[in-house]
Amino acid sequence: MNRTIQYQITKEDDGHKVEWFLKRKGFSSQNITVIKRMPQSILVNGCHYYMRDTLSAGDLLTVRIQESQCSEKIPPVKIPLDIVYEDEDIIVVNKPAGMPVHPSMNNYTNSLANGLAWYYSRQEKPFIFRCCNRLDRDTSGLTVVAKHLVSGSILSSMTRSRQMHREYLAITRGRVTPEKGTITAPLARKPGTVIERTVDFARGEHAVTHYRLIEYKNGHSLVALRLETGRTHQIRIHMKYLGYPLVGDYLYNPDMEHISRQALHSCKLSFPHPITGTPMEFTAPLPEDMKVLLC
């Protein structure tokens, strides 16, 4: 994906090198290494500059990101997409349950990546798939995908530094008590399987989930959850550890009477825009297969 970003240099940045300025804006060392190999990628007041050249107050710095390759192992497939937001740097999609984020051996052509590859191929735009908050196949809701290497790097850094805030809605059987709290329980791979995870205080990685009961109806609890860490299957295992596993969770609670997938939905996503820094917040309503559990 091609992208041109412009920065007006202020007195604060006067006398600093281009590379220093870009790192201050969130460009990684790898980003800078790749960009400086692109033709005419750094311009100052319309003239070619090198990363080691010095900026002056009042300069207009232009960064031209030029990506011509596509993700080779992601075939474009015409799949309907619920696009919540899109600009030159990111695209936010409300992913349905049953759709994997990435292609895999058994799901090679029905993933979110396949659908986006088709979406951009119709626009004749090269596209490398960079998903920044991955969801399980059967978890529905919001996910953000970077449209070029710089936004991808910055969003990944935000995830690691916990600047990306994720909220989920889940449904369990029975009334969750206490009605709000924090689950702190380390998670590790369950012995004998490559898929399942388990609470493991000896070997596990630090994991924290904040939860609160929103509604108890029809024998089910609707629970809001906020992740402080992002471990594999974190919400699913933490709620089971609390004593209220998610309904429909074939791995950890095969209670499939009313729903055929884990009742988990990514309902809110907020983070600073990777290029402009503007606060961004997106929401997605509870899907129908979860709503009926509360009727």
N, C-alpha and C positions, 0 to 999 in steps of 0.2 A: 504494500500500500504506500502511495506517495503522500507526503505531508510537508507543507512549508510552515515553519513556526518563526515568528518574528519577536524580537525583544528590543525594547528601547533601553539603552544603557543610561543609568543614572549616576549621580556623583558618588553614590555608595560603591559602585562597581568600577569607577574610574581607575585606570592603571593596572587592572587585573588581566590576566591572560584569558583567552577564549575558553580553554579547557577548564580553568578554575570556575569561570562563570557558569558553564554548563553543568558541572558537577554540583554547584550550589542550587541549580534548578532541578536536580534530581536525576540527571543523566548518569548512568553507570560508566565505569571505565570500559566495559565491553561495548556499550553503546557508542562511546567516543571512538574506540578503535575501529568499529565498523563504519561509522559515519564519515570519518576522515578519509576513508578509501573510496567514497562515492565522489563522482565528478562534480566540482563546483558546489560542494555541500555546505561550505561556510562562506558567507558573504557579509561584509561590513560596508554599509553605505553603497552596496552594489558591486564592491570589489572583492575578489577572492582573498581570503585570509587563511592562515594556518592556525592550528590549535594553540601554538605557542605564541602567537601574535597578541599584542596588547590592545585592550579596548579603552576608549575615552568616553567621558560623559557626553551624551547627545548622539552617540553612534546608534545606528539601526543594525542590529545583528540578525541575519537571516540564516536559519538552519533548514537545509533541504534534505529531507529523508526520502530516499529513493529505493524502494524494494520492488524487485521485478519477479521474484520467485513466488511460487505457491507451495503449500504443504503437499508434498508429493504423495503421501500415503492416505490422503483424504479425498476420495472421489466426490465430485459435486453430485448431489441428489436433490431433486425437487421435493422439499418438505416444507409444509406450512410453518411459519415462525410468528410468534407473538412478540413483536419488537416494541419494547416499552420506551426506549430512547436511543437516539443515535446522533453522533456528531463526527468530526474528523478524527477523533482520537479513540472513542469507545463506542461499544454498542451493548445495550442492556436488553436481555431477552427473558421473558417469562416462560421457562421450560416446562413442558407437560410431563407428568409422570409417565414412566415407560420409555423415555428417550434418554439414552446414554449421552454423556457430554462428548466423549471421544469414541472413535471407532475401535472395535475390538474383534477378536476372532469370530465371535458369535453375533456381533452387531456391527458389521463392517459398513453398512450403507444407511443406517437409520439413526445416526447420532446428530446432535446439535452441530458438530463440526461439519458434517456432510451438508446440512441445510444451509449453513453460512457460506460454505464453499460455493454452492449453487447460487446463492443470493448475490455474491460478489462477481461470480463468473458472468452472470447476466449483465452486470454493469461493466464488464471487461476490466475489472480491477484485480490485480494480484492480491492474494490473501494468505497470510500465514496464521494459523489458528493459535491464539494465545488466550486461554481461559484463565481468569484470575481468581475465581472462587468456585471450585468444582463441587457439583452436587452428585449424589448417588443417582443411579438410573431411575429409581422409583420415588425419588424426592422431587417434588414439583417446586416451581418458583423462580426467583430472580437469580440471574447469573450475569456477570459482566465480562466482556471479551475485549481485549485491546486490539486496536486496528493497526498498530505499527510497533516497532521494537522499543521505542522510548516510552510510550504509554504503558506497554507491557511490563517493562522493567520497573517503572515507578509504581504501578499498581501492585506488583509482586512485593516490592519493598514495603508498601503500605500494609499489606496483609501480614508480613512478618513483624512490623512495628505496631500492629493492632490499631491502625488508623482506619481500617475498613471495618465497619460495624455491621453485623449480620443478626437479624432477628428471624425467628421461625415460629410457626404455629404447629402444634402437634395434638393428637387426640389419643387418650388412653381410656381404658375401661375402669369404671369406679371413680370416686371423688378423690382427687389428689390432696393429700395432707402431709405436712403443713402446706398451706395454700401458696406460700412463696418461700424462696430460699436460694441457696447456692450449693451446688454439688461440686466438690473438689475430690476427684478420684483419678489417679493416674491410669492410663490405658496402654495396653501392650497387645501384641499379636497372641491369639489363643494357641497354645501348643497343639500341633498336629494339623493346623489349617493355615492357608495363606490368606483367607478372606476374613474370617471372624476375628474380632478383638474382644478383650475382656478387661475388667478392672484388675490391676496387678500392682500392689503397693511396693513390691520388691523390684520389678523390672520396668514398670510402666513409665510413660512420659507424662509430665504435668498436664492436667486437663481440668478446666473450670467452666461450668455452665450455670447461668443464672436463670431461674424460672419463676413464673407466677401463674396461678389459676385465673383464667378469664371467665369461664362459664362451666357450670355442671348441669347437664341436661341429658335426658334419655339414657341415663346410666353411664354417660361418658363425660370426661373432662377435656375442655379445650384449654391448652396450656401455651403461654407465650414463653419463648426461650431466647436468651441472648448468649452468644458464644464469646467467651474471653480467649479461648484457644480454639484451634481448628483441627482436632485429631480425627482420624478416620472413624466413622460411625459414632462420633462422640455423643450426640444427643440420644441416639438409640440405646446405647449402653448405659449412659448416665440415668436415663429414665427407668430402665430396667433395674439398675442398682438402687434407685429410690423406692422401687416396689411397684412402679406403674409403667410397664413396657408399652410401647406404641402398638395400637391395634394394627393388624395387617402386616406385621414385620416377620417375614418368612424366616429370617435368620435367628432372631432373638425372641420372638413371640408369635408363632404361627396361628394367630387368632384372626382367621380369614372369613369370619361369618358375614361381615357387612362390607368389607373392603378388600380388594385384592392386592394392595401394596401398603407399605408402611405409611401411616397417616402423618406425613411430615411435609411441610410447605415453607419455603423460603419467602417470607412475606415482606421483609423490609431490608434495604441495602443502602447504606450511607457512607460517603467518603469524600475527601476533597478531590476535585477534578485533577487528574494527573498533570495537566499542562497549565491550566489557568489558576488552580488552587481554589476555585469556587466551590462552596459546600454543595454536594449533590445528595439527594434522597429520593429513593424510588420505592413504591409499594405495589403489591400484587394481591388481589382478593383471594380468599379461601376458595379452592376449587370445589366443584359440585360433589365429587365423590367423598369429600370430607364433610361438606355441609350436611349431607343426608344423615350422617351419624348423629347429628345433634337435633334432628327433627323428631 
